[in-house]
């Protein structure tokens, strides 16, 4: 009868464990920046959607109710509200990690829609996040209140002047 000298599996060696840990560390170092970038992009897109939704809702409510509606954008507290209050079904809160800039006038900056849905002013709202170069924008025209969203490209000669920058459509 043959007797085989069989070793029992006694786990992993220290070298095998270190090799796996190093590989996992390298993969994490490669994936982490992409994951954080994706999360930042999603936060910026969500903020832009909330702004666009609030402004579109106020315009529709002005037409539906047959009276003027104003959307106020509080860039300090990252909040969007309607005036009168029935112009928006609810106030929008934007994440604190999002920075909102606008060239709309007023304190707080605002857009007013007539009972026909026409806007009282033209302007841009730019949303970004700290630590990211991505800037998204919302632009509204004077009169008809036509809107568009896109990526914001500041004017290289005057990067802080929103009226000089371009809101490039994603379409």
N, C-alpha and C positions, 0 to 999 in steps of 0.2 A: 504494500500500500504506500502510496506516495504522500508525503507530507509537505505541503507548500509552506514556506515561511511567509505568511501574510501579515503586513503591517497595517495596523488600524489607522484610519484617517484621524490625525490629531489636530486638525485645524490649519490655519494659514501661518506661514512663517512671517517674521517681522519684516523682511524684505518685500514679500508679496503685499503685505498690508500697507507699507510705505509707498510702494509703486502705485497702488490703487488710490491712495489718498492724494498723491501728487497729481495723478491724472484727473481726479475729480476737482482739485483746486484749479488746475489749468482750464478745464471746461467752465467752471464757475467764473473765473476771471474773464473769459471770453464772452460769456453769455450775459453777465450782470449789466454792463453798460447798455447792451441792446434792450434788455428788459426795462431798465429805468427810462431809456429813451422812448420806448413804446408806451409806458405808463404816462409820461409827460405829454406825449402827443395826444393820448386819449383824454387827458384832463383839459388840454387846450381845445380840442374838438368839442368836448362836452360843454365847456363854457361858451364857445361860439354858438353852439346849438341853442343853449338857453337864451342867449341874447337875441338871436334871430327869431326864436319862437315867441318871446315876449313882445318884440316889436311887431311881428306879423299879427299876433293876437290882438294887440291894441288897435292896429289899423282895422282889423275886421270888426272889432267891437264898436269902433267909432261909426262905421257904416251901418252895422246892425242896429245900434241904439239911436242913430240919427243925431249924434252930438259929438263934440270934439273930445278926444282922448289924448293924454300925454303919458309918455313913458319916461321915467326918470332913472338915470344910471348913476348910482352912487359908487364912484371909483374908489373912495376911501374904505367903505365897508363891503365892497363887492356885492351890492344888492341892486335889484331891478324892481321898481314898483310902478303902479299905474296911478294916475290922478285924473278923475276921481277913481276911487278904489275899485269900482266895478269895471274899469277898463282892462284889468287883468284878473283872471280867476284867482291867482295867488301870486305872492311876491316870490321872485327868484333869488336864491342865494348862490353865489359863485364861490368856489373853493378859495380859501385864503392863499393857497400857493399860486394862484393866477393873478397876474397883473393886468389891469384894464387901463388903457389910454384912449382918449378920444379928443377930437377937435370940435365936438359939438359944444355950443355955448350954453351958459346957464349954470346955476349952482343949486342943485346938482345938474350936470349936463342932461338935456332932455330933447325929445322929439315929440312934436304935437301933430296929431292927425285931425283933419276937419271931418265933418259928418260925411263927406264924400270919399274919405280915405286918402286925401292928398296931404303930403307932408309939409311942415312949416320951414324946414331947413334941410340942407344936405350936409353930409359929413361921414366920418369914418370912426369906427371903434376897433381898436387893435387889442388882441389878447395874446399874452405870452406867459412864460413861466420862468422863474429864476433858474439860472444854470442851463438854459436852453436857448439856442439861436432861432428856434422856430417861432414865427409870429403869424397869427391868422387874423384876418380882418373881415369886418362887416361894413359895407358901404350902402348909403341910402341917397337917392337923388331928391332934389328939390321939386316940389310939385306933385308929380304922379306917385312918388314914394316907392319907386322901383328899387329893389334891393339886390345885392349880390354878396357872395362870400368868396374868399380866396386866401392866398398867401400874401402877406404884406412884405413889400420890398421898399425899405426906406431909401430916400434920395441920399446918395453918398455925400453930396455937398452940404446937405442940411438934414442929418439923420433924426433930429428931434422934432422936425416939423411934419406933422402927420398930413397936412394938406399937400405937401410936396411928394410924399411917398405914393406908391402904387399898390392897389389891391388887385392882384392878378387872379383872375378867375381860375378855378380848378377844372372847368369844363374843357 
